[in-house]
C-alpha cells in the first residue's frame, strides 16, 4: 500500500473510531430517554415491578402529576410514618415541592404537595391544579395583569414590568392571587415603582390594588 493511501486509511479509521466512541457515550448517557416508557422510568426510580409502576403512573395522572416527573430517593424521608417506608422527592416543570411515600409492598402510601395531601391510602384527596399554576398559565396571567395595570397608570406607554421570576402566583379556594411591581412615569414624568396585587376568580378580576389603593371592589 502506498504511503499516501496508508495515511488516508489511518485518518479515516481514526475518525470512524472517534465517531463510534462519541455515539456510544451519547447512547449510554441518554439510555433512559431513548425508548424508555414513563412507567419503566418510574419502576427504575422507585425500584418496583413494572405492574406496580403502571399503578403509580395512573395515580400520578389522576392527581395531575406530569408523567415526565423526576423522582429522587431521599433517605431523610424514610420511615416517616412506619418502619420500611421509603420517601421520594418529585420534580416537574411546574412544581418541585412534591413528596411521595411508598409502602413496603411497592404501593403508594401518601403523596403531598407542601402541606396539602393529594393521595393517601388508596384515595385521591385533592388534585395538584387546586394549588398550583402551570408555567403556561402563569405566562397568560402575567400578560393579562400587565394590560389591567396599564389601564390605571398615568403614562402606560412608559410601563416596565419585571420578568416572570419576580412575580408571585398563588391559588386557594378557586381564587388566583398575582403580585408584582411596575415602573412607570408619574404626573411629573419621574419614574416610580409601584407594587400591585390582582385577584382573579372564575376568569374575572375581583380585586386590583396598586400602591395600596383598591381600584376594583
C-alpha positions in Angstrom: 0.0 0.0 0.0 1.4 3.4 -0.9 2.3 5.8 1.8 -0.4 8.3 0.8 -3.1 5.7 0.8 -2.0 4.4 4.1 -2.3 7.9 5.7 -5.8 8.3 4.3 -6.8 4.9 5.6 -5.4 5.6 9.1 -7.1 9.0 9.2 -10.4 7.5 8.1 -10.1 4.8 10.7 -9.3 7.3 13.5 -12.3 9.5 12.5 -14.6 6.5 12.4 -13.3 5.3 15.8 -13.9 8.7 17.4 -17.4 8.9 16.0 -18.2 5.4 17.3 -16.9 6.3 20.8 -18.9 9.6 20.9 -22.1 7.8 19.7 -21.6 5.1 22.3 -21.2 7.7 25.1 -24.2 9.6 23.9 -26.4 6.5 23.8 -25.2 5.5 27.3 -26.0 8.9 28.8 -29.4 9.0 27.1 -30.4 5.4 27.6 -33.3 6.4 29.9 -34.7 8.9 27.4 -34.3 6.7 24.3 -37.3 4.4 24.1 -37.9 4.2 27.8 -41.6 4.5 28.8 -42.8 6.6 31.7 -43.7 3.5 33.7 -40.3 1.9 33.1 -38.6 5.0 34.4 -40.9 5.0 37.5 -40.1 1.4 38.0 -36.4 2.1 37.9 -36.6 5.2 40.1 -38.7 3.5 42.8 -37.1 0.0 42.4 -40.5 -1.6 41.9 -42.1 -4.0 39.4 -43.4 -2.9 36.1 -47.0 -3.7 37.1 -46.8 -1.6 40.2 -45.1 1.2 38.3 -48.2 1.3 36.0 -50.4 1.7 39.0 -48.2 4.6 40.3 -48.3 6.2 36.9 -52.1 6.0 36.9 -52.2 7.7 40.3 -49.9 10.5 39.1 -52.2 11.1 36.1 -55.3 11.1 38.4 -53.9 13.8 40.7 -52.3 15.8 37.9 -48.6 15.0 38.1 -46.7 15.0 34.8 -45.6 11.6 33.6 -42.2 13.0 32.9 -41.7 13.7 36.6 -38.2 13.3 38.1 -38.1 11.0 41.1 -35.3 11.1 43.7 -35.0 9.0 46.8 -34.4 11.0 50.0 -33.2 8.8 52.9 -34.2 11.6 55.3 -37.8 10.9 54.4 -37.6 7.2 55.0 -39.6 5.6 57.9 -41.5 8.9 58.4 -44.8 7.1 59.2 -43.8 3.4 59.7 -40.8 1.1 59.5 -39.8 0.2 56.0 -41.4 3.2 54.3 -39.4 5.0 51.6 -39.7 8.7 50.8 -39.1 10.4 47.5 -39.0 13.9 46.2 -40.8 14.6 42.9 -40.0 17.4 40.5 -41.8 18.5 37.4 -41.5 21.6 35.1 -44.2 23.3 37.1 -43.7 22.2 40.7 -40.9 20.9 42.9 -42.5 20.6 46.4 -44.0 17.1 46.0 -43.2 14.2 48.3 -44.1 10.6 47.7 -44.1 7.8 50.4 -44.1 4.2 49.3 -45.3 1.2 51.3 -43.2 -1.9 51.8 -45.4 -3.8 49.3 -44.5 -1.3 46.5 -47.8 0.6 46.7 -48.3 4.3 47.2 -49.0 5.3 50.8 -49.0 9.1 50.6 -48.4 12.0 48.1 -48.2 15.5 49.4 -47.7 19.0 47.9 -46.2 21.2 50.6 -48.8 20.5 53.5 -51.6 19.5 51.1 -52.4 15.8 50.9 -53.1 14.8 47.3 -53.3 11.0 47.7 -53.5 8.8 50.8 -54.1 5.1 51.4 -55.7 4.4 48.0 -57.8 7.5 47.8 -57.4 10.8 45.8 -57.8 13.6 48.4 -57.2 16.5 46.1 -55.6 17.4 42.8 -52.5 19.4 42.1 -54.2 22.0 39.9 -56.2 23.1 43.0 -52.9 24.6 44.4 -50.6 25.4 41.5 -50.5 27.1 38.2 -48.5 25.8 35.2 -45.8 27.9 33.5 -48.2 28.5 30.6 -51.0 29.6 32.9 -48.6 32.0 34.7 -47.5 33.5 31.4 -51.1 34.1 30.3 -51.9 35.7 33.7 -48.8 37.8 33.5 -49.9 39.3 30.2 -53.4 39.8 31.4 -52.2 41.5 34.6 -49.9 43.9 32.7 -52.8 45.0 30.5 -55.0 45.6 33.5 -52.3 47.6 35.3 -51.6 49.8 32.3 -55.3 51.0 32.2 -54.8 52.8 35.5 -51.2 54.2 35.1 -50.6 57.9 34.3 -48.3 57.0 31.5 -48.9 53.4 30.4 -46.5 53.6 27.5 -43.6 54.0 29.9 -44.5 50.9 32.0 -41.8 48.4 32.6 -42.6 45.1 34.3 -40.1 42.6 35.8 -39.6 39.1 34.3 -41.8 36.3 35.5 -39.3 35.2 38.1 -40.1 38.4 40.1 -43.9 37.6 40.0 -45.7 35.7 42.7 -48.7 33.5 42.0 -51.0 31.8 44.5 -54.1 29.7 44.2 -56.5 28.9 47.0 -60.2 28.0 47.1 -60.5 28.9 43.4 -59.0 32.4 43.8 -55.8 33.2 42.0 -53.6 35.9 43.6 -50.9 37.7 41.5 -48.3 40.0 43.0 -45.5 42.0 41.4 -44.5 45.6 40.6 -44.3 48.1 37.7 -42.1 51.1 37.0 -43.6 54.0 35.1 -43.7 57.7 34.9 -45.9 59.7 37.3 -47.6 63.1 36.7 -44.2 64.8 37.0 -42.5 62.5 34.4 -40.5 60.8 37.1 -40.1 57.0 37.0 -41.5 55.4 40.1 -42.0 51.9 41.3 -45.5 50.7 42.3 -46.4 47.4 43.9 -49.7 45.7 42.8 -51.9 42.8 43.6 -54.6 41.3 41.4 -57.1 38.6 42.4 -59.0 36.6 39.8 -61.9 34.2 40.3 -63.9 32.4 37.6 -61.8 34.2 34.9 -62.9 37.6 36.3 -60.7 40.2 38.1 -62.3 40.7 41.5 -59.6 42.8 43.1 -56.9 45.2 41.8 -54.7 47.0 44.2 -51.9 49.4 43.1 -49.8 51.1 45.8 -52.3 50.3 48.4 -55.3 51.7 46.5 -58.1 49.4 45.6 -59.4 50.0 42.1 -61.9 47.1 41.9 -64.2 46.3 44.8 
